[in-house]
Amino acid sequence: MDVCSSKFIKYHGSVFCRLGQNGRREVNEDLKKEADFFGDIIIVPFVDSYDLVVLKTVAICEYAARVVAARYVMKCDDDTFVRLDSVMAEIKKIPEDKSFYMGNMNYYHRPLREGKWAVSYEEWPRDTYPTYADGAGYIVSSDIAGFVASEMEKGRLNLFKMEDVSVGMWVGQLDAGGGTGGVEYVHGAGFCQAGCADDYLTAHYQSPGQMLCLWEKLRQGRPQCCNAG
């Protein structure tokens, strides 16, 4: 979908897409028709933009914690292909009562001060970010989603324009509070941030044609990457 970046909620075998409003009325009308017909899209009441992606992630946590009582919540970009059975197999390695945060983890990542993802010293004065998972695809346990929803409701949630860094910040706050007995940070190199690698868990920057190709290969039992197209 090129009208917005979507985020997905996984629960009880279902995948939902959460979309922001588009600046064009006809696009919003088409999206509403599709949402009404398939029942798998939830439209949030603000115009979609990069700086507001973090609000969609908050909305995902609120929906997962308050509406469907999801055990796990997975967020991914709309150009990310998810090998869902393998992701679930990784999750099942973790005890059911354990708080966890899973993805391609960044440790001691330094803010970029120039370029597309530039962050000013006023926005982030520290030299490094908290540990966070790349935003192309990550999973949190339900207690983390509940914490985010609760803190937002109380007006205590810090919002940063980089969505994935924000999640790392929130998880760190929950972990420091000690209320869950500690969050387990689970790094997986198979959560590919920049493209695809064979035996991937998620593949990022995939075109619609590549996604169809990846799916066909999975049906044949071959978790292999596809050429650009």
Backbone as CSV, one residue per row, in Angstrom:
resi,resn,N_x,N_y,N_z,CA_x,CA_y,CA_z,C_x,C_y,C_z
1,MET,0.825,-1.181,0.000,0.000,0.000,0.000,0.869,1.245,0.000
2,ASP,0.716,2.128,-0.957,1.580,3.292,-1.002,0.926,4.533,-0.400
3,VAL,-0.287,4.399,0.141,-0.956,5.567,0.701,-0.562,5.810,2.150
4,CYS,-0.041,4.830,2.810,0.385,5.014,4.198,1.232,3.836,4.598
5,SER,1.955,3.980,5.717,2.650,2.819,6.216,1.764,2.117,7.205
6,SER,1.539,0.812,7.018,0.641,0.082,7.865,1.388,-0.613,8.988
7,LYS,0.667,-0.886,10.048,1.208,-1.626,11.178,0.224,-2.761,11.438
8,PHE,0.714,-3.882,11.923,-0.124,-5.057,12.022,-0.207,-5.583,13.449
9,ILE,-1.390,-6.066,13.806,-1.610,-6.726,15.086,-1.851,-8.200,14.805
10,LYS,-1.133,-9.065,15.524,-1.326,-10.508,15.354,-1.996,-11.053,16.603
11,TYR,-3.139,-11.690,16.448,-3.764,-12.316,17.601,-4.715,-13.391,17.102
12,HIS,-4.723,-14.517,17.789,-5.643,-15.607,17.470,-5.705,-15.907,15.978
13,GLY,-4.564,-15.883,15.302,-4.522,-16.245,13.901,-4.951,-15.159,12.941
14,SER,-5.173,-13.935,13.420,-5.631,-12.865,12.539,-4.577,-11.785,12.396
15,VAL,-4.618,-11.101,11.265,-3.708,-9.986,11.018,-4.551,-8.757,10.679
16,PHE,-4.312,-7.669,11.400,-5.042,-6.434,11.158,-4.078,-5.358,10.712
17,CYS,-4.573,-4.457,9.878,-3.805,-3.317,9.385,-4.377,-2.052,9.994
18,ARG,-3.493,-1.209,10.549,-3.940,0.042,11.154,-3.432,1.194,10.299
19,LEU,-4.355,2.005,9.797,-4.020,3.066,8.851,-4.403,4.438,9.386
20,GLY,-3.570,5.422,9.061,-3.934,6.807,9.317,-4.700,7.378,8.138
21,GLN,-5.316,8.528,8.382,-6.061,9.191,7.315,-5.101,9.677,6.226
22,ASN,-5.594,9.675,4.993,-4.834,10.198,3.862,-5.283,11.628,3.572
23,GLY,-4.424,12.402,2.947,-4.769,13.776,2.625,-5.792,13.905,1.511
24,ARG,-6.050,12.825,0.776,-6.994,12.860,-0.351,-8.296,12.172,0.042
25,ARG,-9.391,12.880,-0.133,-10.703,12.378,0.279,-11.049,11.057,-0.405
26,GLU,-10.758,10.964,-1.706,-11.147,9.746,-2.431,-10.390,8.515,-1.935
27,VAL,-9.139,8.718,-1.481,-8.370,7.600,-0.930,-9.006,7.131,0.385
28,ASN,-9.388,8.074,1.230,-10.038,7.718,2.489,-11.346,6.975,2.252
29,GLU,-12.105,7.405,1.245,-13.368,6.729,0.930,-13.118,5.295,0.484
30,ASP,-12.093,5.095,-0.353,-11.762,3.744,-0.814,-11.303,2.871,0.342
31,LEU,-10.490,3.445,1.239,-10.010,2.682,2.389,-11.166,2.264,3.293
32,LYS,-12.122,3.166,3.494,-13.265,2.833,4.340,-14.093,1.712,3.725
33,LYS,-14.276,1.763,2.404,-15.015,0.688,1.731,-14.305,-0.655,1.920
34,GLU,-12.983,-0.629,1.754,-12.225,-1.870,1.923,-12.314,-2.366,3.357
35,ALA,-12.210,-1.438,4.325,-12.294,-1.813,5.737,-13.655,-2.419,6.055
36,ASP,-14.720,-1.837,5.514,-16.071,-2.347,5.758,-16.262,-3.720,5.131
37,PHE,-15.670,-3.916,3.958,-15.873,-5.178,3.238,-15.097,-6.327,3.876
38,PHE,-13.798,-6.116,4.169,-12.962,-7.208,4.663,-12.907,-7.273,6.191
39,GLY,-13.144,-6.179,6.857,-13.120,-6.193,8.319,-11.742,-6.385,8.919
40,ASP,-10.686,-6.038,8.182,-9.339,-6.268,8.692,-8.497,-4.988,8.702
41,ILE,-9.155,-3.838,8.637,-8.461,-2.556,8.687,-9.116,-1.683,9.749
42,ILE,-8.299,-1.039,10.553,-8.786,-0.087,11.534,-8.171,1.259,11.194
43,ILE,-9.001,2.269,10.990,-8.533,3.596,10.581,-8.483,4.508,11.795
44,VAL,-7.315,5.075,12.052,-7.162,5.978,13.194,-7.418,7.421,12.742
45,PRO,-7.890,8.282,13.662,-8.401,9.598,13.261,-7.357,10.698,13.188
46,PHE,-6.296,10.477,12.417,-5.346,11.552,12.157,-4.663,11.291,10.823
47,VAL,-4.166,12.368,10.228,-3.514,12.261,8.924,-2.189,11.534,9.077
48,ASP,-1.937,10.601,8.169,-0.726,9.790,8.246,0.495,10.613,7.866
49,SER,1.521,10.547,8.705,2.803,11.167,8.389,3.880,10.455,9.178
50,TYR,5.136,10.613,8.744,6.238,9.911,9.398,6.318,10.254,10.878
51,ASP,6.160,11.522,11.212,6.306,11.947,12.601,5.183,11.441,13.494
52,LEU,4.074,10.978,12.900,2.946,10.492,13.695,2.841,8.971,13.716
53,VAL,3.813,8.300,13.132,3.793,6.832,13.161,3.756,6.330,14.601
54,VAL,4.427,7.043,15.489,4.467,6.624,16.894,3.050,6.558,17.480
55,LEU,2.148,7.446,17.029,0.776,7.411,17.539,0.035,6.167,17.067
56,LYS,0.363,5.686,15.875,-0.263,4.452,15.405,0.191,3.262,16.253
57,THR,1.460,3.297,16.663,1.955,2.215,17.514,1.272,2.248,18.873
58,VAL,1.062,3.433,19.422,0.308,3.551,20.668,-1.104,2.996,20.476
59,ALA,-1.740,3.340,19.342,-3.090,2.857,19.068,-3.128,1.341,18.948
60,ILE,-2.083,0.754,18.357,-1.997,-0.707,18.279,-1.979,-1.310,19.679
61,CYS,-1.155,-0.743,20.552,-1.060,-1.264,21.922,-2.394,-1.132,22.654
62,GLU,-3.058,0.006,22.473,-4.364,0.207,23.107,-5.374,-0.824,22.595
63,TYR,-5.394,-1.052,21.293,-6.335,-2.008,20.708,-6.035,-3.427,21.181
64,ALA,-4.741,-3.768,21.183,-4.353,-5.122,21.584,-4.637,-5.381,23.058
65,ALA,-4.449,-4.363,23.891,-4.622,-4.548,25.333,-6.072,-4.411,25.777
66,ARG,-6.826,-3.535,25.116,-8.159,-3.192,25.616,-9.296,-3.835,24.833
67,VAL,-9.063,-4.186,23.565,-10.155,-4.688,22.728,-10.077,-6.194,22.541
68,VAL,-8.906,-6.710,22.174,-8.813,-8.128,21.817,-8.030,-8.963,22.822
69,ALA,-7.420,-8.336,23.817,-6.644,-9.062,24.827,-5.618,-9.995,24.184
70,ALA,-4.793,-9.445,23.289,-3.781,-10.230,22.591,-2.688,-10.689,23.549
71,ARG,-2.168,-11.879,23.347,-1.034,-12.363,24.143,0.275,-11.802,23.629
72,TYR,0.356,-11.621,22.320,1.551,-11.060,21.696,1.111,-10.020,20.672
73,VAL,1.912,-9.018,20.485,1.612,-7.974,19.515,2.822,-7.815,18.604
74,MET,2.579,-7.937,17.306,3.661,-7.749,16.345,3.371,-6.521,15.504
75,LYS,4.362,-5.655,15.405,4.275,-4.486,14.527,5.247,-4.684,13.380
76,CYS,4.793,-4.401,12.164,5.705,-4.435,11.027,5.274,-3.420,9.999
77,ASP,6.183,-3.032,9.140,5.885,-2.092,8.069,5.147,-2.811,6.941
78,ASP,4.502,-2.021,6.077,3.726,-2.653,5.007,4.587,-3.211,3.892
79,ASP,5.893,-2.920,3.909,6.792,-3.551,2.942,7.650,-4.630,3.606
80,THR,7.149,-5.168,4.714,7.814,-6.269,5.404,7.028,-7.555,5.214
81,PHE,7.686,-8.595,4.748,7.083,-9.918,4.612,7.423,-10.718,5.864
82,VAL,6.406,-11.308,6.493,6.581,-12.011,7.765,6.424,-13.517,7.564
83,ARG,7.404,-14.255,7.980,7.338,-15.718,7.993,6.730,-16.118,9.345
84,LEU,5.407,-16.045,9.397,4.696,-16.026,10.666,4.877,-17.300,11.487
85,ASP,4.822,-18.460,10.847,4.982,-19.707,11.604,6.336,-19.760,12.297
86,SER,7.367,-19.275,11.631,8.706,-19.298,12.221,8.832,-18.268,13.336
87,VAL,8.174,-17.118,13.170,8.159,-16.118,14.246,7.472,-16.694,15.479
88,MET,6.345,-17.370,15.274,5.640,-17.969,16.408,6.474,-19.064,17.074
89,ALA,7.241,-19.789,16.289,8.115,-20.810,16.866,9.164,-20.184,17.782
90,GLU,9.672,-18.997,17.400,10.633,-18.291,18.246,9.961,-17.814,19.529
91,ILE,8.741,-17.329,19.420,8.017,-16.864,20.596,7.776,-18.003,21.578
92,LYS,7.470,-19.184,21.062,7.150,-20.324,21.935,8.356,-20.838,22.707
93,LYS,9.538,-20.367,22.357,10.730,-20.733,23.135,10.795,-19.976,24.463
94,ILE,9.988,-18.936,24.578,9.980,-18.090,25.770,8.853,-18.540,26.689
95,PRO,9.090,-18.670,27.995,8.011,-19.050,28.925,6.799,-18.125,28.779
96,GLU,5.598,-18.698,28.867,4.377,-17.952,28.590,4.186,-16.761,29.519
97,ASP,4.689,-16.853,30.742,4.482,-15.768,31.701,5.619,-14.743,31.684
98,LYS,6.521,-14.852,30.716,7.679,-13.976,30.663,7.399,-12.735,29.819
99,SER,7.782,-11.580,30.337,7.701,-10.347,29.560,8.856,-10.318,28.573
100,PHE,8.575,-10.039,27.293,9.667,-10.058,26.316,9.470,-9.032,25.216
101,TYR,10.586,-8.720,24.581,10.671,-7.744,23.487,11.606,-8.365,22.470
102,MET,11.078,-8.715,21.284,11.830,-9.523,20.319,11.957,-8.811,18.983
103,GLY,13.171,-8.852,18.422,13.384,-8.282,17.103,14.870,-8.166,16.821
104,ASN,15.206,-7.382,15.818,16.610,-7.110,15.506,17.040,-5.930,16.371
105,MET,17.703,-6.241,17.492,17.998,-5.243,18.516,19.193,-4.368,18.153
106,ASN,19.060,-3.102,18.468,20.153,-2.146,18.330,20.640,-1.770,19.725
107,TYR,21.918,-1.970,19.963,22.512,-1.658,21.262,23.457,-0.460,21.109
108,TYR,23.293,0.521,21.966,24.172,1.703,21.974,24.194,2.394,20.602
109,HIS,23.047,2.428,19.949,22.952,3.069,18.640,23.001,4.582,18.818
110,ARG,23.807,5.244,18.020,23.976,6.690,18.131,23.005,7.413,17.198
111,PRO,22.393,8.500,17.641,21.478,9.255,16.773,22.207,9.820,15.557
112,LEU,21.512,9.830,14.418,22.035,10.481,13.226,21.685,11.967,13.310
113,ARG,22.650,12.804,13.068,22.426,14.245,13.165,22.218,14.898,11.806
114,GLU,22.347,14.127,10.734,22.128,14.631,9.384,21.378,13.582,8.566
115,GLY,20.731,14.025,7.485,20.075,13.098,6.580,18.600,12.901,6.893
116,LYS,17.992,11.891,6.266,16.553,11.645,6.341,16.085,11.407,7.765
117,TRP,16.876,10.662,8.546,16.472,10.325,9.913,17.218,11.175,10.943
118,ALA,17.573,12.387,10.543,18.319,13.265,11.439,17.494,13.629,12.661
119,VAL,18.176,13.680,13.792,17.569,14.073,15.064,18.448,15.162,15.668
120,SER,17.844,16.272,16.025,18.623,17.379,16.580,18.989,17.102,18.037
121,TYR,19.946,17.849,18.552,20.329,17.727,19.958,19.186,18.159,20.868
122,GLU,18.351,19.084,20.384,17.190,19.494,21.181,16.189,18.351,21.301
123,GLU,16.040,17.575,20.225,15.108,16.456,20.256,15.647,15.291,21.074
124,TRP,16.939,15.020,20.938,17.559,13.908,21.677,18.979,14.326,22.070
125,PRO,19.166,14.860,23.280,20.479,15.390,23.685,21.506,14.329,24.043
126,ARG,21.070,13.091,24.283,22.005,12.042,24.698,22.791,11.474,23.518
127,ASP,23.900,10.824,23.830,24.789,10.311,22.783,24.287,9.007,22.167
128,THR,23.487,8.254,22.910,22.985,6.975,22.410,21.504,6.844,22.704
129,TYR,20.858,5.973,21.917,19.462,5.628,22.160,19.378,4.479,23.163
130,PRO,18.214,4.271,23.771,18.019,3.044,24.542,18.028,1.841,23.602
131,THR,18.238,0.667,24.128,18.162,-0.539,23.302,16.776,-0.624,22.660
132,TYR,16.747,-0.827,21.342,15.461,-0.893,20.654,15.556,-1.842,19.464
133,ALA,14.403,-2.379,19.086,14.322,-3.268,17.921,13.989,-2.449,16.682
134,ASP,14.599,-2.821,15.548,14.302,-2.137,14.291,12.800,-2.151,14.022
135,GLY,12.291,-1.020,13.529,10.860,-0.868,13.340,10.256,-1.668,12.216
136,ALA,11.085,-2.289,11.372,10.540,-3.079,10.264,9.717,-4.263,10.751
137,GLY,10.027,-4.775,11.957,9.266,-5.888,12.498,9.752,-6.298,13.868
138,TYR,8.876,-6.241,14.858,9.240,-6.680,16.216,7.989,-7.150,16.939
139,ILE,8.173,-7.844,18.066,7.070,-8.382,18.856,7.251,-7.974,20.305
140,VAL,6.136,-7.648,20.970,6.156,-7.422,22.414,5.094,-8.295,23.061
141,SER,5.324,-8.644,24.321,4.326,-9.390,25.079,3.207,-8.461,25.517
142,SER,2.089,-9.035,25.938,0.884,-8.253,26.208,1.063,-7.253,27.343
143,ASP,1.908,-7.568,28.327,2.088,-6.636,29.439,2.726,-5.335,28.969
144,ILE,3.590,-5.416,27.964,4.219,-4.208,27.429,3.165,-3.360,26.713
145,ALA,2.316,-3.998,25.913,1.233,-3.261,25.250,0.323,-2.610,26.289
146,GLY,0.021,-3.335,27.347,-0.826,-2.787,28.398,-0.182,-1.613,29.105
147,PHE,1.126,-1.696,29.325,1.866,-0.600,29.957,1.809,0.653,29.092
148,VAL,2.032,0.491,27.799,1.996,1.638,26.878,0.611,2.281,26.891
149,ALA,-0.439,1.462,26.802,-1.804,1.989,26.806,-2.112,2.716,28.104
150,SER,-1.698,2.150,29.214,-1.973,2.749,30.523,-1.229,4.071,30.708
151,GLU,0.042,4.093,30.341,0.835,5.315,30.494,0.305,6.425,29.589
152,MET,-0.163,6.064,28.395,-0.736,7.060,27.494,-2.012,7.636,28.100
153,GLU,-2.829,6.772,28.657,-4.080,7.207,29.263,-3.835,8.160,30.433
154,LYS,-2.756,7.924,31.162,-2.426,8.765,32.321,-1.637,10.015,31.943
155,GLY,-1.326,10.159,30.645,-0.581,11.319,30.194,0.880,11.299,30.568
156,ARG,1.434,10.094,30.766,2.816,9.972,31.218,3.734,9.329,30.185
157,LEU,3.235,9.102,28.981,4.033,8.414,27.974,4.837,9.424,27.163
158,ASN,6.142,9.255,27.147,7.001,10.125,26.346,6.946,9.683,24.892
159,LEU,6.677,10.616,24.004,6.571,10.325,22.575,7.758,10.933,21.845
160,PHE,8.419,10.104,21.054,9.559,10.537,20.258,9.232,10.255,18.806
161,LYS,9.693,11.088,17.880,9.259,10.968,16.489,9.720,9.673,15.828
162,MET,10.805,9.071,16.327,11.240,7.780,15.777,10.529,6.672,16.542
163,GLU,9.589,6.034,15.871,8.691,5.084,16.527,9.419,3.927,17.192
164,ASP,10.392,3.343,16.506,11.051,2.175,17.086,11.881,2.543,18.315
165,VAL,12.488,3.727,18.294,13.223,4.194,19.468,12.262,4.448,20.629
166,SER,11.080,4.978,20.316,10.076,5.208,21.355,9.718,3.910,22.066
167,VAL,9.520,2.845,21.295,9.169,1.562,21.900,10.303,1.081,22.804
168,GLY,11.545,1.218,22.339,12.670,0.848,23.189,12.702,1.639,24.483
169,MET,12.355,2.912,24.406,12.303,3.774,25.581,11.212,3.300,26.542
170,TRP,10.032,2.975,26.013,8.931,2.524,26.868,9.242,1.189,27.528
171,VAL,9.812,0.264,26.750,10.170,-1.038,27.327,11.207,-0.855,28.425
172,GLY,12.171,0.039,28.195,13.177,0.306,29.210,12.573,0.862,30.482
173,GLN,11.559,1.721,30.358,10.882,2.266,31.531,10.160,1.173,32.304
174,LEU,9.475,0.305,31.583,8.783,-0.805,32.245,9.773,-1.732,32.928
175,ASP,10.862,-2.032,32.237,11.881,-2.924,32.786,12.515,-2.336,34.041
176,ALA,12.777,-1.037,34.011,13.397,-0.381,35.168,12.463,-0.366,36.365
177,GLY,11.135,-0.345,36.089,10.176,-0.364,37.188,10.130,-1.678,37.931
178,GLY,10.533,-2.756,37.266,10.632,-4.058,37.914,9.311,-4.733,38.199
179,GLY,8.211,-4.161,37.721,6.912,-4.740,38.044,6.650,-6.081,37.395
180,THR,7.347,-6.402,36.333,7.101,-7.655,35.612,8.150,-8.718,35.907
181,GLY,9.086,-8.407,36.760,10.165,-9.359,37.018,11.250,-9.275,35.977
182,GLY,11.220,-8.224,35.157,12.258,-8.040,34.157,11.813,-8.426,32.769
183,VAL,12.116,-7.575,31.797,11.799,-7.849,30.395,12.967,-8.574,29.761
184,GLU,12.671,-9.632,29.031,13.716,-10.340,28.296,13.829,-9.743,26.892
185,TYR,15.018,-9.254,26.574,15.285,-8.718,25.243,15.795,-9.872,24.383
186,VAL,15.087,-10.168,23.303,15.408,-11.321,22.462,15.839,-10.825,21.089
187,HIS,17.131,-10.929,20.796,17.647,-10.499,19.502,17.543,-11.624,18.484
188,GLY,17.099,-11.288,17.299,17.039,-12.265,16.214,17.558,-11.664,14.932
189,ALA,18.670,-12.175,14.437,19.237,-11.652,13.194,18.324,-11.922,12.002
190,GLY,17.408,-12.879,12.153,16.480,-13.199,11.070,15.428,-12.128,10.836
191,PHE,15.318,-11.156,11.760,14.441,-10.010,11.530,15.228,-9.017,10.676
192,CYS,15.146,-9.175,9.382,16.012,-8.417,8.470,15.523,-6.978,8.340
193,GLN,16.398,-6.046,8.618,16.061,-4.633,8.534,16.248,-4.094,7.121
194,ALA,17.306,-4.505,6.461,17.640,-3.932,5.142,17.586,-5.015,4.075
195,GLY,16.383,-5.426,3.699,16.254,-6.429,2.652,15.901,-7.800,3.175
196,CYS,16.562,-8.814,2.634,16.204,-10.198,2.920,17.469,-11.049,2.981
197,ALA,17.435,-12.064,3.830,18.484,-13.081,3.871,17.791,-14.431,3.950
198,ASP,18.314,-15.429,3.261,17.694,-16.754,3.282,17.518,-17.241,4.720
199,ASP,16.422,-17.952,4.948,16.009,-18.427,6.266,15.617,-17.253,7.169
200,TYR,15.117,-16.179,6.578,14.670,-14.976,7.268,13.486,-15.276,8.195
201,LEU,13.264,-14.395,9.145,12.008,-14.354,9.899,11.104,-13.263,9.334
202,THR,11.715,-12.115,9.036,11.020,-11.052,8.311,11.960,-10.523,7.238
203,ALA,11.383,-10.084,6.133,12.157,-9.489,5.047,11.603,-8.102,4.784
204,HIS,12.473,-7.097,4.790,12.049,-5.704,4.682,12.305,-5.169,3.263
205,TYR,11.667,-4.061,2.950,11.789,-3.400,1.649,11.416,-4.343,0.504
206,GLN,10.337,-5.094,0.688,9.898,-6.036,-0.334,8.757,-5.435,-1.163
207,SER,8.878,-5.524,-2.474,7.829,-5.052,-3.365,6.674,-6.057,-3.367
208,PRO,5.490,-5.659,-3.877,4.390,-6.631,-3.981,4.784,-7.881,-4.757
209,GLY,5.553,-7.697,-5.848,5.992,-8.851,-6.624,6.906,-9.763,-5.832
210,GLN,7.800,-9.184,-5.065,8.693,-9.991,-4.231,7.902,-10.742,-3.159
211,MET,6.885,-10.087,-2.601,6.089,-10.756,-1.569,5.358,-11.972,-2.122
212,LEU,4.819,-11.833,-3.325,4.169,-12.983,-3.957,5.177,-14.105,-4.192
213,CYS,6.367,-13.733,-4.606,7.421,-14.714,-4.839,7.831,-15.397,-3.532
214,LEU,8.003,-14.613,-2.464,8.357,-15.184,-1.161,7.296,-16.163,-0.683
215,TRP,6.028,-15.797,-0.879,4.938,-16.670,-0.464,4.950,-17.975,-1.248
216,GLU,5.150,-17.891,-2.546,5.185,-19.109,-3.352,6.340,-20.012,-2.927
217,LYS,7.489,-19.418,-2.632,8.624,-20.227,-2.177,8.334,-20.878,-0.826
218,LEU,7.652,-20.147,0.077,7.306,-20.732,1.364,6.364,-21.920,1.204
219,ARG,5.423,-21.786,0.265,4.493,-22.896,0.010,5.242,-24.149,-0.450
220,GLN,6.410,-23.942,-1.045,7.234,-25.059,-1.490,8.243,-25.479,-0.419
221,GLY,8.149,-24.851,0.758,9.069,-25.193,1.834,10.436,-24.595,1.705
222,ARG,10.559,-23.509,0.929,11.867,-22.892,0.703,11.854,-21.440,1.189
223,PRO,12.326,-21.170,2.425,12.364,-19.788,2.936,13.554,-19.024,2.335
224,GLN,13.436,-18.731,1.048,14.531,-18.094,0.315,14.089,-16.740,-0.226
225,CYS,15.049,-15.861,-0.434,14.776,-14.518,-0.920,14.453,-14.522,-2.404
226,CYS,13.837,-13.426,-2.857,13.498,-13.262,-4.272,14.202,-12.030,-4.820
227,ASN,14.458,-12.061,-6.100,15.090,-10.921,-6.751,14.165,-9.722,-6.744
228,ALA,14.726,-8.552,-6.894,13.924,-7.324,-6.932,12.958,-7.382,-8.109
229,GLY,11.789,-6.809,-7.884,10.802,-6.778,-8.951,9.412,-6.516,-8.427
